[in-house]
Amino acid sequence: MIDLTLLVTLKLKPKTTISEHFSEIKDPRIERNKLHKLLDIISITLCAVITGAKSWLDIELFGQCKYKWFKTFLELPNGIPSHDTFNRVFSRINSKELEKCFSNWMKSTNDLLPGEQIAFLWKNFTSFT
């Protein structure tokens, strides 16, 4: 017999992490060329852009400065990706998939922080992709 209380609880638990929201994005890279995890690249980029990064170099520098913090929740098997890697990966990611995941992530933050507003312009995120 299925415990409906457990089923309802599991169903209602909202997605809260970047990895839960962005894991649906298909990795466009060839397997042998993957030195960095896609979710690591996306996570660093999101954090950097939220704090004001305006270029791929800014994102790389942000990642290097916050390496110890990122290492607490990201794998980073080969350290922080280069600005060229960020550029190459984002130029190949399906922009519609990325926008959908981002939108869902932003909506979930509104659910977690009722009454609070988070201002984030999608065009700022995509202006250098």
N, C-alpha and C positions, 0 to 999 in steps of 0.2 A: 504494500500500500504506500502511496506517495504522501509525504508530509506536505500538505498545502501551505502551511505557515512558512516552511523553509523555502518552498517554491516561490511564494509571493515575495518574501524577503530578498531572495536572490534576484528576482526580476526587477524589483524596485531600486536596487542599489545603483546609484548613478555612476557613470564613468567619471573619474576625477583626474586621472593622470594624462600627461602628454602621450605616453605610449599607448594608453587605451584608446585615445582619440585618433592617433595618427598611424596606428599599426595597419590600417586598411590600405594605406598607400602602397601601390606596387613599386618595388625597387626596379628602376629601369636599367641598372648597371649589369654588366656581364659578371658572372660569379667570380671568375679569376681576378677581376680588377677591384674587388671589394676589400679595401683595407680598413674601412670604417663602417660601423653599423649605421643603417639609414636613420633609425630613431635617435642615435647620438647626434647625427648631423642636423636633423630637424629640431631636436631639443635645444641645442646650442644656438641655432639660428633664431628660434622663437625668443629665447631669453635675451639674446643680443639685440634683436630688433625692438623688443619691448623697452629695453633700457636706452634706446636711441641710436643703435648702429645704423649707418647709412650706406655701407658698402661691404663687399665680401671681405676686404682687409679688416674693416672694423669688427666683423664677426669673428674672424680668426684671432685677432688681438684680444677680444673679449674672452674667447674660449681659453686662450693661454693665461690670461690674468685670473680667471676663475677655475682653472684646471682642478685644483684640490677640491673645490666644492662640487664640480661636475662629477668628479671621480666617486663621490659618495652615492650617486644614484645612476650613473651611466657606466657602460663597460669600457669605452675608450681603449680598445685593444692596441691601437697604434697611436695613441695620443690625440691631440687636437688636429683635425683636418686642416689642410692649407686653404687659403682663400680660393685658389684655383679649384680645389676639390668641391668646396661649397658651390661655386659657380657652375661647375660641370654637372653636379648632381641636380641642382635646382633647375637647370636649363632642360633637363630630361624628365623631370617629374611631371606627371599629368596635372596641369594647373586646376582643372575642375575637381579632381580628387582632393588636391591640397586645399582648395577653397572650401569644399564641403566639410572636410575634417576640421579645418580652422573654425568655421562657422559653428559647428556642433560643440567644439571646445569652448568657444566664447559663450554660447548659450548655457553650457553647463556651469560656467563660473557665475553667471547670473543666478542660477538656481541655488548655488552654494552660498552666495553672498547677497541675500535678498535686501533690496533697498540701496545697494551699492552700485556704482556704475564704473565700468572699465572702458575708457576711451581708447580705441585702437583703430586706425585707418588701414583697411586692407591695401589701399594703394601704396602706403608706406612700406608694407611688407613685400609687395610685388614690384616696387619701382626699380629694383636692381636685379630682378630675376630675368 
